[in-house]
Amino acid sequence: MYILVTYDVSTVTPEGQRRLRRVAKTCLNFGQRVQNSVFECKVDPAQFVQLKHELTTLVDPETDSLRFYHLGNNWHHRVEHYGAKKGYDIDGYLGV
């Protein structure tokens, strides 16, 4: 499944700044950053449960916001991109 994760973490305190870094790092473990607080993640159902659990335990629900958009398997027809920083093909060849 293809998930779009967006977040807004309050950074007015040092704790908030740490939460922001941890949220971004967790998202990077599951997908690619497409904008500052927006990540595209291709995960299976078990990975999504893990991602959601990790993120919801990091954020402060009193000051932060976290959203998950389920784009499904047919996401190629639902995502349009214009401008710089074109993302990589998540299903493409990964050479090392």
Number of C-alpha atoms within 10 A of each C-alpha: 15 20 22 19 21 19 19 16 20 18 14 8 9 10 10 17 14 13 20 21 12 16 22 18 11 16 23 14 10 18 18 17 18 14 10 10 16 18 21 23 24 20 16 12 10 9 14 18 11 14 18 18 11 15 19 14 10 16 21 15 11 7 11 16 14 17 13 15 11 13 18 13 12 10 13 10 8 9 8 7 8 6 5 6 9 9 11 11 8 13 7 7 8 8 4 3
